[in-house]
Amino acid sequence: MENALRLAADLRNCTLCADRFAATVTRHRPNPVVWFKPGARMLIASQAPGLRVHEANTPFWDRSGTRLRDWMGVDEATFYDRDRIAILPMAFCFPGYDASGSDLPPPKICAQTWRAPLLDALGQVRLTLLVGGYAQAWHLGGRESVTARVAAWRDHAPTVIPLPHPSWRNTAWLKRNPWFEAELLPVLRARIFEVLNS
């Protein structure tokens, strides 16, 4: 626990990407959003904070979070209970926007620097949700598309479940892939209930 607290403090003070963020359209400073405690039963491995999360200093404090909590079948209190759920994205800071206003990708140096020691400090979890392509590529390897990985969720369950990103931009994806809500979400909710309540 002491090592994890020291690691979390070091991460909160990380400025590895200060120059990179200063060169973006948003010209923001690093603000690592850290949300984990050793002993959590479940891990949400996600992409990177958006601007609202950067400002609120709380992961998934946006419409994506509302949709993700709905998919999971949990309320805010459960979702933000660090004793039960850890949230470790592939980058802990908002990467910024490019000139066209699109999200920049998570800087690779973040995962290269922090991911292995954080996962070690977190310890064994019973369920990992891989939210979006960056987390899926890191944890599962390979070059499959998000759709292919999510469609093959049975290959990884019950300990790992890949999910699309819950962004509003993926609403069309959800309409094209009705099996996600019909087949995967009931299993996801049941598995989360089992992990968090047993």
N, C-alpha and C positions, 0 to 999 in steps of 0.2 A: 504493500500500500504506500509506503514512504517513497519508494522508487517511482511509483505512478504519479504521486503528487508532485514530485520534483520534475518529472517528464512533462506533466501538464503545464506547470509553471514555465518551463523552458519553451514549450510550444506557444504559449500565450505571448511570449516576448520575441517570437521569431520575426526577423526582418529580412530573410533571405531574398524576398521578391520586391523589396522596397523600390529599387530602380525600375524594375519591370512594370510595377503598378503606376509609378509616377509617369511613365511614358504612354499610358493608356489614355483614352478619351476622358475617363473619369478622374484620372490623376489622384487616386486615393492612396491612403497609407495602408500598410498591412493591418489586419484585424483578425487574427485567427479565432475562429469560433470553435471552442473546445467543449465537448459534451460526452464525457464517459467516466465510469468508475470501474475499477476491477471488481469482478464478480457479477457483472451484468449478465443476464440470461440470453440476451439477444443483441445482435449487431446489425445496424443499418449502415451498409457501405454505400455511400452515395457519391455524387460528382464534385460539387464545389458550391459554396454559398452564393446566392444571388444578392442583388443590391439591398433588398429589404432585409434579408438575413444579416448582411453586413451592418446595416444600420441598427437592427434590433439586438444583435449579438446573441441570437437564438436560432438554432438550426430549424429549417423548414417553417419559418415564421412568415408564410406567404401562401398563395393559392395552391402551390405544389404540395405544401404540407397538409393543407386541408384535404386535398384529394388522396394523398398517401395515407393519412389517418383513416379516411373512409375505406380505402382498399383493405387496410389492416383490421378494421373493426375495433379501433381503440379511441378513447377520448384523449383530450390534451393532457390531462393529469397523468394518465398511463404513459403516453408517448414521451413525456418529458421527465419521467421518473428514472434518473440515472442508475439507480440500483437495479433496474430491470432492463433498460434499453440503452445501449451505447450507440452514438452516431459518430462514425469516423469517415468523413468524405475523403476523396482522393486528393483534394487540396482544401485547406482549412480557411483560406481567405477568398474573398470575392475576387476573381481574376480580372474583372473590368470588362469594358465593351470595346469593340473595334470601331473603326470609322463609320461603319454602316449601322452601328447600334446593336450588333449581335454579341452574345456572350463569348468571351475568349475561353479557350480550353483551360482546364486545370494545369498549372505549371508542373511538369514532370518532377522537378526538383523537390517538390513537397512530399510526394509519395516516396521518392528515393531516400529522403532524409528521415521521415517520421513514421512511415507505415509499419515497418517491421518492429521497431521498439514499442510502438503503441499497441500493436496486436499482442506482443509478448506480455506487456503490462496488463492488458485487458484480461488475459487468461482464456480458458475454454468457454465458449458460448454454445448454446444448444441450437440456435438458429441464426443464420446470416441471410439478410436480404440484400441482394446485389441490385441497386437501383441505377439503371442507366448503363450505357456502353463502356464508360471508362472504368467503373468498378468491376463490371463483368470481365473486361479484358485483363485486368490486373489479377483477379482471383481465379478465373477459369482458363486464361490463356486462349490461344487460337485467334482466328480472324473472322469468326461468324458474326453475322449481323445481330442486332438486339432482338429482332423478330425471331430469328432462328434460335437464339439462346433461350428466350422466354418460352417459345413453343416447346422446347426440350426440357422444361422445368422438372418433369418427372425423373429425368436422369440424375438430378442433383438433390431432390427432396429425400428425406424430410429435413436435412440439416442446412441446406442451401436452397434458396429460391430466387431466381433472377426475375427482375421486374423492369418494365419500361420506365423511363423517367415520368413522374406524374405531372409534368409541365402542361399547361393549357395548350401548348403547341402540339401535343400528342393526342388531342381530342380526335382528330381524323384517324390516327392509328387505331384508337380504341374502336371506332366505328367499323374500320376495315377488318378488325380481328375480334369478333364478338365472343369467340371461345375464351378470351382472357377473363372476361367478367363471368361467363357462364361456368367455366371449368376450373380455372386457377383460383379465383378469388374465394370461393367457398372453402377450398382446401387451405389456402393461406390463412384465412380467419380462424379456422379450426385449429391449425397448427400453432398460431400465435397464442390463442387462448390456452392451449395445452402447455406451451412453454412458460407463459407468464403466471399460470395459476396452479402449477403442480410442483 
